[in-house]
Amino acid sequence: MNRLLIVDNEDYVVEGLLEVFRQLPHLDLEPVGAYSAKEALDWLKRTKIDIVVSDIRMPGMDGLTLQREIARYWPRCKLVFLSGFNDFDYVQQAIRGGAIDYVLKTDGDERLIEAVEKALEKLKDEIEIQQLIDKSKQQMKAASEALQQDFVRQLLHGERLAERELARQFDDLRLPLQSAMSVLPVVCRIDEWKEELSHYDRYLLLYSIRNIAGEYLDATVVSLSVPLDPYNVLWLIQPKGLHPDSPPRVREDTWSMIVRFLQGTFELIQGACKDLLKLELSVALADAPTTWEGLGRKFAALKGSMLWGLGSGRETLMVDQRSADDREEIYPWDAANLIGSLASMIENNRRAPFLELLDELLEPRDAALLEKHYYMAASVLLSFHTREQRLAGTDERWDAGRLIRPDLREAPDEAVAYLRSCGQSIFDFRERLRGQSEDELMSKVKAYVEDHLADDISLTAIAENAGHNSSYLSRLFKQKNGVGLAEYITDCRIRLAKELLADPRNRIQDVSAAAGFASVQYFYRVFKKAAGVTPQEWREAAVRGRR
């Protein structure tokens, strides 16, 4: 929403134009009025002004002086001059100072509306969304490597994407790999850093390792390397020239060849890094490719290989050849990543992905595995439950004993269902709390309007009192009440005016002022439009009805 400031020392001009622009909701403007250049300056100091319609000849400070002040406070603000005089010198100075247009008061409302629409187009052109998108794309291109790596880390930590969304992300991030083809992960660990190396030196050597690997790999495979921390680098690898729709036998033979190639190649990479960089590396390769959805679990298995048994040694080169059953023993480590994702989803109020991931985590495999997953998930829920003060202010209470001492052997389905319901209740509580906060805000806005009907109420003043951005407040008010805030204020003023008119002792000009109308003429026009009769006719009908 853009804010339009109308400036004129004649009250009827300001009030009339305010009414004109309030009747044009398609322009998405918040019109406010100032009855002198000094009052206009107060508005400029108080809040952002996007368009000013100002008389050019005013006592105290003329429009041309005001023009310079506007440029000082809000350089992007557009100015339309309004004048009763067709003075060529004024026109020249106004346009030279950057004014959008110069409109004579005798030209009529339509001419002024056209000038304001032109100012709106100018504002839109200056902040053209496509320009912003193009600029963002250039910045993203410069940061593409970091974005690619961040995306891969999300996949490792359990992020689930639909096939189409996955393809779109690959395209947007310009990943060198194919989203429709399986991928083979390789984890490389620096066994030991020399103590004298700085943080910068270590990352410089990590890049050197990646460059050395690229020299050996690039002729045969497509790869993407992702530093995970100061000790570990992940490579994601696909064969060059293999199409996702190739016959199964071709894919199988190609991948078998690639696994053999990688075993020999990473042995060379280990030797080169030791000779050139004086670094000892350990490597764990997957024995077969995996889907992108299964990448997190496969990665966890490789990390597990590096932690236990032979993998905990130095300069190891291992191919993960465990059976599917053996890999399930590694899965709890992967679950820890998923638990981190659960916490992130709660933190960011993502209900549907949270429940989907929770269901996957608690899918029964065996009793021991379910128990491990259950308690990890329960710990996350309890941390949020405690932090949010046990859903204080609601009837929501968790049975802590039931949650932390579930009967997973005799009634696992019941325990899982209760855990899930506790997760749901966190999101339910937040929705209720947000709704209550919004209702309280609406009550505060309405109370402010009721208390200031006799004043010049502006959306900016209401927003300042409520402590919220005016555009957000305007959207929320219409969403919650079905009418715009300006329309609501007018309805309240008309309702108050009707109550006051029913008492014949109240003069119409006093009723007009008490209901917040700047002039009796403006009051008559708005009242008749709303009620279908004039204020005097309404009074006469009200008095007759009482009799």
N, C-alpha and C positions, 0 to 999 in steps of 0.2 A: 504493500500500500504506500502511495506517495502522499506527502503532506503539502497542501496548497494553502498559502497565506495570502489573504486579500487585504490590501492596505488602502484606506481612503479616510479623509477627515470628515466625510459625510456619512452619518450613521445609516441612512436609508440605502446608500450604495452598497455598503458592506453587507447589511442584512439581506438585501435583495439578491446579491451575488452568492452569498452563502446558501440561500434557499435554492437558487438555480443549480448549483453544483451538488447539493445534497440529493437532488432529484435525478442525478446521473450516476447510478451505482456501477454502470459498466466501465466507468473510468477508474474505479477503484482508488478514489481520492478521499483524504480526510481534510475537508475545508475548515480553516480557522480564520478568525478575523482580527484585524488590528485597526484602531481608529486614529492612529498617528504613526509617524515614522519612528518615534521613540518607543511606542508599544510594539512596533514591528521588530525593533532591535532586541527587545526583551524576549520575543519569541525566538529570534535567531540565536540568542545566548542560551536559551532553555532547551531547545530540541532541534533535531535535523529538519530543515525545510528544503523541499525539493523544487517547488515552483512558487514564485511570487507574482501576483497580479497587483500592481501598485499604481496609484495616481501619480502623475509626474510632477504636479504642482501642489505642494502641501505646505502649510505654515510650519516654521521651525526648521525642518529638514526636508528638502525637496527629494523627488524620486531619484534624481541622478546621484545625489550624495548617498542615498540609501543603497543604490546599486553598488557603489564601491564597498560599502559595509557588508553587503550580502556576499560579495566575492571574497571578502576577508574571512568570513565565518564558514561559508559553505560554497567552495569554488565550483562545484558541479550544479549548483542551483540555477534554474532557468527563470528568467525575468520577462514578464509581459507588462508593458506600460499601458496604462489606461488614462485617457486625457479628454478633457472637453475642448481642447484647443488643437487645431491642426497647424502646429508650429513646426516648420521645416528644420529650424536649428535644433529644436528639442529632439526631433526624430533622428537627425544625424548623430547627435551626441549619444542618444540611447542605443542605437544600433552599433555605433563604434565601441560602446562600452560592453557590448556582448548581449544586449537584449534580443529575445527571440522575435518579438513583434511589438508593434505600436498600434493600439486600437483606440479609436475615438468612441466616446460614450454614446454618441449618436448612431454608431454602427449597429447597435443591438446585441442581444445576448448570443445569437448564433455566431456572430463574428468572433466574439471573445472565446466561446467554446472551441471554435476551430483553432484559435491561437494556443489555448491550453493543450488541446490534443496534439498540436505540433510540438509543444514543449515535452509532452510525454513521449512522443516518438524519438525526440532528440535524446532524452534520458535513456531510452531503451537502446538506441543505437550505440551510445557510449559504453554501455555495459552489456553489449550483445553477447548472448550466451554462447554462441558459436566461437566467438573470440576467446572466451574463457575456457571453453573446451579445448580449443587448439593450443592455447597456452599450457593448459594442464597436460595435454598429451606430450608436449615438448619436455615439460618437467618430468613426466613419468618415463619418457624415453631415457632421459639422463639417469634416472634412478631405477631403470628396468631390472638390473641385476639384483638389487636389494628387494624389489617387489617380487621377483621370481622366487628368491630364496625364502621370503616370508610366506609365500603361498605354499611352497613345498613343506615348510615346517608345520603349517596348519593341517595339511594332509597327514603328516606323520602323527599329529596329535588327535586324529580321529574326526576331522572335518568331513562331513558327508555331503556330496554334491550330486545332483541328478546329471545324467549323461549329457544333456544339452547344455546345462550350466557349466559343467566341467570343460566342455569343448569351447564355450565362449570365453572362459577364464584363460584357457591356453592361448586362444587367439588374441585376446586383449593384452596379455602379458608377453606375447611373442615368445613363448617357450619353444625351444628347439625340438621338443619331443611331441609325440602324437598321443592325444587323449584317448583315441579309439584302440590303441595297441597296449598290450601289457608291457611291464617295465621290470628291469632287473636292478636291485639295489646292491651297492658295495659300500661297506663302511671301512674307513681307514683311520687308525689311531696313531698319534705321535706317542711313542712309548715314554719318552722323557725329554723335557726341555732343560737346557742349560740354565742355571740359576741367574747368570749375569744378563740374560736376554730380557729386554724391555717388552712391554705389552705390544708396542708398535713393531718391534723386531719379530715377535712371534707371528703376528698376523701377516707380516711381509713374507715370512717363510711359508706360511700356509698358502699364500697366493703362488709362491714358487712351486710348491708341491702340485698344486692344481695345474700350473702351466706345464710342468714336466709330464704329468699324466696326460694332458691334452695332446702333447707331441706323440705319445705312443698310441693313444686311443682313436684320434680323430679320423684316421684313414679307414677304419673298419666300422666304427660304431658312432652313433649320435649320443652325446653325453651332456649331462648338466651336473656341475659340482656345487655342493652347498656346504659351507662351513657351519658346523653345528655349535661348536664352542672352541676354546683354544686348543683342545686336544683331538677333536674328531671332525672328519670331513665325510660327507655322503656323496656318492656318485649314483646318478640314475641313468641307466643305459638301455638303448634300443639299437637293434641292427640297422645298418644303412640299407636302403633299397627294399626292405620287407614291407609289404602292404598288409594292413589289418585283415583284408579279405582273401589273403593267400590261402591255398589249400592247407588243411591241418598238417599233412605230412611235411609240407615245405616249411611251415612255421616251426614244427618240432625239430626238424633237421637243422634249421638255421639257428635256433636258440641253443641247441646242443653244441654246435660249433662255436657260438659266441661264448658259452660258459668255458669251454676249453681255451679259447683265445684269451679270455680275461684272466684265467689262472696264470698262464704264461706271461701275459703282459704286465700284470701287477707284480710279478716276481721281478721283472725288469725295472719297474717303477721303484720298487723297494731298493734295488741295487743302485739306481741312479741317485735317489735321494740320499742314500748313505754316502756315496762318493762325492756328490756335489754339494750337499747341504749339511752333511755330517749329522743326519737325523735317522733314527731307527723307526721304522713303521711296522705296525701290525695291520693285517687286512682280513676282513671276513666277507665272502661273496655268497650270495644266494645261489642255490643249485638250480633254480628254475625261476622264470619270471612270475610276476604277480599282477593282479589287476590294480588299478589305482585305488579302489576301495579297500583292498587288502594290504596296501603299502604299509600302513601303520603297524599292522601285526607282523609282517615280514621284517620290517625294520627292527621291531622289538626283539625278534628271534636272533637277528644278527648281533644286536647289542648284547643279548644274553650270551651268545657265543664268545664275545670278547671279554666277558666278566668272569666266566667259570672255566675250570679245566685248563686245557692247552691254551685257550684264548687269553688267559691271564699272564702268559709269558711275554717274551720280547721277540720282535721280528717274526711273528707267526703269520701264516698265510692259510686260511681255513675256508673250506666250502661247507656251508651249512647243509648237511645231508640228513638231518633228523626226520623221522616219520611225523605224520600229522599228529599222532598221539603225543609224541615227545614234545612237539611245539606247544601243545596246550599247557605244558608246565611253564613255558616262558610267558604265556599270555598274561598272567597277573602283572608282570612288569609293564606290558602294554596297557593294561587296565589303569595303571597309574596315570598314563597320558590321557586316557579317556576321562578319568576323574578330574584332571585339570580342565578338560573341555566342559565337563558338567558344571564346575564352579564358574567358568567363564560365561556359560549360557545363562546361569542364574544371575550373575552379575549384570549381564546385558539384557535381561528380561526376554530371553528367547525361549518361550514356553514349548512350542512344537518340537524344535530340534532337541531340547533338553529331554523331553519324554521319549523321543525316538531313541536317543543314545542310551538313556537309562534302561529302556526295554532290552536293547541289544546287550548291554552290560550284564543284565540279570537273567539273560536267557539260560535256563538250566543246562549244564553239561554234566557236572558231577557235584556231589555235596560239598566237597572241600573247596572247589573253585567258586561255587555260588556263595559260600560263606565269605571268602575273601572279598569278592566283588561287593557283596551286600554291605559289609562293614566299612569299606572304603566310601561307598555312596552315602551311607548313613552319616559318616563323619562330616562329609560336605554339607549335608542338609542341616545337621545339628549346628554347624558353625554359622550358617545363615540364620537359623532359628534363634540362636542366642544373640546374634548381632542385631537382629530386628526386634529384640526385646520380647521374644516369645509371642509375637503377633499381638502385642499389647493393644488394648482398646477394642478387641473383637472377642467373640465367643470361641475363637479358635484356640484349642489347647491340644498339645501332643501328649500322648502317653509315652513318656520317655522310657519307662521300663519295657514297654512292648517294642519300642523301636530298637533299643540297644541289647535286648535279650530276646530275640525272635526264636520261634520254634521252627528252625530251618530243616529239621529232620522229619518231623511229623506233619507239619503244615507249611511247606515252603511257599506255596502259592498265596496263602493268606498273608504271610510275612512280607512277600514282595509287593502284594497289593497295598498293604498299609504303608510301606515305604514310598510307593508311588503316590499315594494319596497325600502323604506329608509333603512331597515335592510339589504336587499341584497346589497345596494350600499356600505355599510361599507366593506363587504367582497370583492366586486368588486374593490374598491379602493385599498385595501391591495394587491390584486393580481396584479393590474397594477403597484403599487409601487414596489412590489418585482421584477416584470419583468423589470422595469426600472433600479432598482439597479443591477440586474444581467447583463443587457446590458451594464451599465456603467462599471461594473467590467470587463466584457469581453473586452471592448474598452481599459481600462487601461492596461490589460494584453497584448493585441496585440500591443499597443503603446510601452510598455516596450520591447517586443520582437524586434520590428522594430528598436528601438534605441540602442539595444545591440547585434545585429547580429554578430558583430565582436568579441564579448566577449564569455566567456565560460558560456552560459546561463544554469542554473539549475532550476528545478521546485522549489527548496527551495528558491533561490534568487527571483524568480517571486512572490512566495507566501509572502515573507517578504516585498517586495515592495507593494503588494496589500493589505497586512494586513489580510490575511486569512490563514487557515490551508492548507498545500500543498495537502493533500489527498482530502479534500473537493473541493479545487480549480480544481484539476485534473478531478474529476467526473463532476463538473459543466461545465467545458470547453467542455468536450466531449458531454455532454447532449445538450449544447447550439449550438455547432458547427459541431457535427457529426464526428469529428476527434479528436484524442488524442493530447495533448499539444506538446509532443515530435515530433509527425508527422507534426504538424503545423509549429514548429520551423524549421524542416528540409525543408519543402516546401518553407518557406520564404527565407531560405538561398539559396536554389537552384534557386528561382526566382531572387534574387539579383545577384547571380553568372551569370545567363544568361544575365542580363542587362549589367553587367561589361564586360563579354566576347565579347559582340557585338562590343565593342570598341577595335580595335587591338592594341591600345597603352598600354592597361593594360596587364601586364605580368600575366601568369596563377598563379604563386606563390603568386602574390599580390592579385589576385582575391580570391584565396583560403583563405588567411588571412582576407581579408575584409569581407568575408561571414561567418567567424567564424569557419573555419575548421583548426584543429591544425596542420595538415601536408598535403602536396600536395598529398601524396599517399592516405590518407584517403579521401580527396576531390575527387580524381579521382574515387575511388570505389563508393562513395555515389552518385556522379553526374551521373555516367554511369547507376547505378541501377535505378535512378529516370528518367533520360532523354533518356536512351537507347543508348546513344553515349557518347564518351569521351568529356571532356571540349574542347580539341583541335578540334575535329570533329564538335562540336557545333559552335565554333568560325568560322571555315572555311565555314560552311553552312550559318551562319549569314552574313558573309562578302560577299559571292557570291550573296545572296539574295538582299543585298543592292545595289550591282552593277547592 
